[in-house]
Structures are given as structure tokens and as C-alpha cells.
Amino acid sequence: MQNSAYNFMITGANFGNKGAQSMLFVTTDELRKRFPLCSVYFVSDGKYNESDYVFKKGISSRVLRAYTGGGEARFKAFCKGLILDAVKLIHGERNFFLSEYCGLPSHMSSMTALVDISGFTLGSKWGVKSPERYIMKIKLAKKYNVPVYLMPQSFGPFDYEPEIMQKITPLLSAELQYPRMIFAREKDGYDYLTQLFGLKNVYLSTDLVLQNKGVNPENIFRVKPSLSVPKITGNIENAAVIPNKRCFQHGNGDKILECYRKIIDYISGQGYRVVIFRHSHEDLEICRTLKNFYPDSENIVLFENDFSCLEYNEFVKQFKFIICSRYHGLVHAYKNDIPCVALGWALKYRNLADVLGQSGYVFDITSENVDTEGIIKGLSCLLKNYEAEKITIREKLAEIQSRNCFDMLEEDLRKTGAVN
């Protein structure tokens, strides 16, 4: 098989979340660096301007559900697809569900590998349907003998009721044996997969965006984009505050807002300009609320820009440090040697900080009693040890990037003869 005939299917990505977008760009970049003439197909129901990107529109998630789902789920997906076809026909659109559905066998048969970058979708947090939805893609690839690689993502917990666990344990134990490699982003996820389901194909790995040394825009875009990155001017240093709406859903909103106010007061009091902005589109209202506490302050600034992941990566370089509650917001800061205070709730925040030697700067802002004093002490410690922390991040990052998960994927594909 020539390099030009290699076809990769990416599942689990989307454009609605900057972290997911970043994982899509990095995965496309890493594949095209190794196989420059390969075709990359992106599985999604979301809308984006296809003409801007080198990756191609693959099967839709709706077709995937209709083809591999069981019983009622499959019937509903098929019916919705036919209704959508009728609407498209009326509006003179193409890309019909039915033609896509009928063309799926030949499409799948042409794939070199399926690469899943879900991030976090398999676990009891996502309900009882989560395991069934997750293995759809694996079952489809298995049917057509397409190798599967589950790239670094979070797994678990699996806190289902005993009767549900009795049903899903044999299901996951059987189906998750098929992927050639499963990369667990956290030790807890690794333990769930190896101990609960007895899997032998699991590897512990850091986030795939963190492992990437830099994206070549030519591997992503048909025409190199012009990045819109505002320049922050002035003679004082900048600090960023990047909230997360999900924190307010998991914790006490009033307490979290008060915590942010005290953090901003402290940073401003230390002589920094505080810049508030979003990493995800859903966080804008929280950002506006924080700025409204300081309507007349010129050194507490709100940016409402909806940055792409590449624009965010450039914008964040203007900050001495950041206070961030978005996982990939932290990842891109660390990739630029920028120390962070992480305010999250999930285990993934602590694990990310641990691998970069930054475990002292992670706080659960959703806890019953928000430790605002502890957060400010941690921030004070970070500023006191700032240069040492930058060096630690740089050294840890170099170690992480010395061999990445895509190196392992390539080696495995070559070993099996899937690629030359």
C-alpha cells in the first residue's frame, strides 16, 4: 500500500470545544507528519467549513449509530436520518444520509486505521448508555478488520449499580480487547481497564496535545489561516483568569464567584493586569460576570474573543502565569512554559499537574468549602518560586515529548504490515 492510499478515520473529535479541536488538529498533524500523503477522515455531525481543512468529512455520527446501534437506538437514528434527507432534498442539499449509509461498507474497507480521540466519554458519569455508544466504533472497525487505537483519554469511574455492572463488564471486557492500543491518560483509568476488565492492551500516557511539539498549519489547513491574536499593551505584566462553567455546575456558584473575586483582588494587588477570557464558548457569561465586579478598573480587562485553539496558544504567551479551569487551557500554557494555578474538580487536572511537577498548584474549586486562602497561598508560592517552576515545566515537557503515543501507533502499524 502506497503512502497516498493510507486512510485514517478520526472519531471522538468536534469543533464545539477548544480542547477537542486541539486534539483533532494535533492528531491530523501527527498522522500527516508520518504519512504525508495520507487521507484523514473526520467523523462528526457538527458543521464546519470543510473547504478550509485538509481532513475530509467521514461518515457522520448519525450513520455510525444507525449502522452499529442496537434495537431502538438504531431505529431512531435511521428514522432521523431519513427525515434529514427529506429536509435536504427540499433545500437542494446533497450528502444524503441514505447514500452515506449504503456506502459505509466500502468506506470502512478502505481505512488503514481508526484513531479515537474522545477525551472523556466512557464511564458512569455519562450514564448507562455510555458503554454501548462507546463501543459502536470499535464494533464497526472490527467488522471490517480495521485496526483501532484509542489515544490518550480518561476512563471511568464505573460506579454503576451492581446489575448494570453485571451487564457491561463482559461487554467491555470482550470489545475492548480488539483495539491494538488503548492509552489511558490517568493511572486511575489504567487501573479500571486492567483490573475491572482484565485488559492487556492498555498503556499509561499523558495528554496527546501535550506530547505534540508543535502543529504544522500545512498539515491542517488548505490555506494557512491568519490568526487573530490581540496584543495586550502597557508596561505592567499580565496574568490570565480563565473560568469554566462546569465548575459552577459541580459546586456552589456563589462561593466560586467569591473565590474568584478574592483571587483577582490578590493578583491585582500584586501589581499585575488581570485579563479575563474564555477557553470555551460556554464560559463567556461567567467571564462577563467577573468583569462586572470591576466595571471601572482599567487593569482588570475582559476579552470576549472566541479564539481557535491555535489563536489561544499564541495569545497565552503574553501572560506571566494563568489561573485556569479548562484542561486544555492548562495544557497549552504548560507547552509554553507558563506556570499555572489549576482550579478544577476532575482527577485529570491533578494528574496533568503531577506529570509536570506542579502538583502544589491544583485546587478543587467545587468542594463544599472552597479553600480560597489555600489557593492564594499557592499562588503566592508560585510567584515566589516562579523561575524554578518554569524550568521544571520545561524539563518535564522535554521528557514527555521525547517519545509520544503516535510514535507507538506508527511502530505498531509498521509491525503489523498495515503500512510500509
PELINCOR-V877368 format. One record per pair of residues at least 4 apart in sequence whose C-alpha atoms are under 8 Angstrom apart, sorted by the first residue. I is the first residue (numbers start at 1). GAP is how many residues later the second one is. If there is no record, write none. Layout:
i = [I;I]
gap = [GAP;GAP]
//
This chain:
i = [1;1;1;1;2;2;3;3;3;3;3;3;4;4;4;4;4;5;5;5;6;6;6;6;6;6;6;7;7;7;7;7;7;7;7;8;8;8;8;8;8;8;8;8;9;9;9;9;9;9;9;9;9;10;10;10;10;10;10;10;10;10;11;11;11;11;11;11;11;11;11;12;12;12;12;12;12;13;13;13;13;13;13;13;13;13;14;14;14;14;14;15;15;15;15;16;16;16;16;17;17;17;18;18;18;18;18;18;19;19;19;19;19;20;20;20;21;21;22;22;22;22;23;23;23;23;24;24;25;25;25;26;26;26;26;26;27;27;28;28;28;28;28;29;29;29;29;29;30;30;30;31;31;31;31;32;32;32;32;33;34;39;39;40;40;40;41;41;41;41;42;42;42;42;42;43;43;43;43;43;44;44;44;44;44;45;45;45;49;50;50;50;51;52;52;52;53;53;53;53;54;54;54;54;55;59;59;59;59;60;61;62;62;62;62;63;63;63;63;63;63;63;64;64;64;64;65;65;65;65;65;65;66;66;66;66;66;66;67;67;68;68;68;68;68;69;69;69;69;69;70;71;72;73;74;75;76;77;78;79;80;81;81;81;82;82;82;83;84;84;85;85;85;85;86;87;88;88;88;88;89;89;95;95;96;97;98;99;100;103;104;105;105;106;107;108;108;108;109;109;109;111;112;112;112;112;113;113;113;113;114;114;114;114;114;115;115;115;115;116;116;116;116;117;117;117;117;118;119;119;119;120;120;120;121;121;121;121;121;122;122;122;122;122;122;122;123;123;123;123;123;123;123;123;124;124;124;124;124;124;124;125;125;125;126;128;128;129;130;131;131;131;132;134;135;135;135;135;136;137;138;138;138;138;138;138;139;139;140;141;141;141;141;142;142;142;147;147;148;148;148;148;149;149;149;149;149;150;150;150;150;151;151;151;151;151;151;152;152;152;152;152;152;152;152;152;153;153;153;153;153;154;154;154;154;154;155;155;155;155;155;155;155;155;156;156;156;157;157;158;158;160;160;161;162;163;164;165;166;167;168;169;169;169;170;170;171;172;172;173;173;173;173;174;176;177;177;177;179;180;181;181;181;181;182;182;182;183;183;183;183;183;184;184;184;184;184;184;184;185;185;185;185;185;185;185;186;186;186;186;186;186;186;187;187;188;189;190;190;190;190;191;191;192;192;193;193;193;193;194;194;194;194;195;205;206;206;206;206;206;207;207;208;208;208;209;210;210;210;210;210;210;211;211;211;211;211;211;212;212;213;215;216;217;217;217;218;218;218;221;227;227;228;228;229;229;229;229;230;231;232;236;236;236;237;237;237;237;237;238;238;238;238;238;238;238;238;239;239;239;239;239;239;239;239;239;239;240;240;240;240;240;240;240;240;240;241;241;241;241;241;241;241;242;242;242;242;242;242;242;242;242;242;242;243;243;243;243;243;243;243;243;244;244;244;244;244;244;244;244;245;245;245;245;246;247;247;247;247;247;247;248;248;248;248;249;250;251;251;251;251;251;252;252;252;253;254;255;255;256;256;256;256;257;257;258;259;259;259;260;260;261;261;261;262;262;263;263;263;263;264;264;265;266;266;267;267;267;267;268;268;268;268;268;272;273;273;273;274;274;274;275;275;275;275;275;276;276;276;276;276;276;276;277;277;277;277;277;277;278;278;278;278;278;278;278;279;279;279;279;279;279;280;280;281;283;284;284;285;286;287;287;288;288;289;290;291;291;291;291;294;297;307;307;308;309;310;311;312;312;313;313;313;314;316;316;317;317;317;319;320;320;321;321;321;321;322;322;322;322;322;323;323;323;323;324;324;324;324;324;324;325;325;325;325;325;326;326;327;327;327;328;329;330;330;330;331;331;332;333;333;333;333;334;334;334;334;334;335;337;337;337;337;338;338;339;339;339;339;339;340;341;341;341;341;341;342;342;342;342;343;343;343;343;344;344;344;344;344;344;345;345;345;345;345;345;346;347;348;349;349;350;350;350;351;352;353;353;353;353;353;354;354;355;356;356;356;356;357;357;357;358;358;358;360;361;361;361;361;363;363;364;365;365;366;371;372;373;374;375;376;377;378;379;380;381;382;382;385;386;387;388;389;390;391;392;393;394;395;396;397;398;399;400;403;404;405;406;407;408;409;410;411;412;413;413;413;414;414;414]
gap = [4;5;418;419;4;418;32;33;34;35;416;417;31;32;33;34;35;32;33;34;29;31;32;33;105;106;413;31;32;33;34;103;104;105;106;30;31;32;33;103;104;105;106;107;31;32;33;34;49;102;104;105;106;14;30;31;32;33;104;105;106;107;31;32;33;103;104;105;106;107;126;31;32;104;105;106;107;7;8;10;11;29;30;31;104;105;6;7;10;30;32;5;6;31;33;4;5;30;265;4;263;264;4;261;262;290;291;310;4;290;308;309;310;4;98;99;4;288;4;187;287;288;4;94;185;186;4;93;4;190;195;4;182;183;186;189;4;181;4;12;27;191;192;4;186;187;190;191;4;182;376;4;5;7;375;4;5;6;187;186;376;16;17;14;15;16;14;15;16;17;13;14;15;16;17;14;15;16;17;18;13;14;15;16;17;15;16;17;4;5;6;7;171;169;170;171;167;168;169;170;165;166;167;168;165;4;5;41;45;4;4;4;15;16;19;4;14;15;18;34;37;38;4;5;72;73;4;8;9;12;68;71;7;8;9;10;11;12;7;34;6;68;69;71;72;4;5;63;64;67;4;4;4;4;4;4;4;4;4;4;4;4;16;17;4;15;16;4;4;13;4;11;12;13;4;4;4;5;6;8;4;5;4;5;4;4;4;4;4;4;4;4;39;4;4;33;36;38;35;36;37;35;34;35;306;307;33;34;35;36;27;32;33;34;35;33;34;35;36;32;33;34;35;33;34;35;36;35;33;34;35;33;34;35;5;9;13;33;34;4;8;9;12;32;33;34;4;7;8;32;33;34;35;36;4;6;32;33;34;35;36;31;32;33;4;32;36;4;4;4;37;41;4;4;4;37;40;41;4;4;4;10;37;38;40;41;4;36;4;4;5;6;7;4;5;36;32;33;30;31;32;33;30;31;32;33;260;29;31;32;33;30;31;32;33;57;254;30;31;32;33;53;54;55;56;253;30;31;32;33;54;30;31;32;35;194;29;30;31;33;34;35;37;38;32;33;36;32;35;7;34;4;5;4;4;4;4;4;4;4;4;4;27;28;4;27;4;4;25;4;24;25;26;4;23;22;23;24;22;21;20;21;22;228;19;20;21;19;20;21;22;222;5;6;18;19;20;21;22;4;5;19;20;21;22;163;4;18;19;20;161;162;165;4;17;4;4;4;12;13;14;4;5;4;5;4;5;6;9;4;5;6;8;4;200;4;5;146;149;194;4;145;4;196;197;122;121;122;125;187;190;191;186;189;190;192;193;194;189;192;188;4;4;4;7;8;4;5;6;4;83;84;79;83;82;83;85;86;85;84;86;35;36;37;34;35;36;82;83;34;35;36;37;80;81;82;83;28;33;34;35;36;80;81;82;83;84;34;35;36;37;79;81;82;83;84;33;34;35;36;81;82;83;34;35;36;37;45;80;81;82;83;84;87;34;35;40;43;44;81;82;83;4;34;36;39;42;80;81;82;4;37;38;41;4;4;78;97;98;118;119;4;5;8;118;4;116;5;114;115;116;117;4;114;116;4;4;4;115;4;109;110;114;4;33;4;4;111;113;4;30;4;29;32;4;110;4;109;112;113;4;10;4;4;110;4;5;6;7;4;5;6;31;32;27;26;27;28;25;26;27;24;25;26;27;28;11;14;15;24;25;26;27;7;10;25;26;27;28;5;6;9;25;26;27;28;4;27;28;33;47;50;4;26;25;4;4;20;4;4;4;15;4;14;4;4;4;9;10;11;6;4;4;5;4;4;4;4;4;20;4;19;20;4;16;17;16;19;21;19;18;19;17;18;19;20;11;16;17;18;19;17;18;19;20;5;6;16;17;18;19;4;5;17;18;19;4;18;4;21;22;4;4;4;10;12;4;21;4;4;5;6;7;4;5;6;59;63;62;53;54;56;57;52;55;43;47;50;51;54;21;20;21;22;37;38;7;19;20;21;19;20;21;22;5;18;19;20;21;22;4;18;19;20;21;22;4;4;4;4;13;4;9;12;4;4;4;5;6;8;9;4;5;41;36;37;40;41;35;36;39;4;31;35;18;14;17;18;21;8;12;6;5;6;4;4;4;4;4;4;4;4;4;4;4;4;4;7;4;4;4;4;4;4;4;4;4;4;4;4;4;4;4;4;4;4;4;4;4;4;4;4;4;4;4;5;6;4;5;6]
//
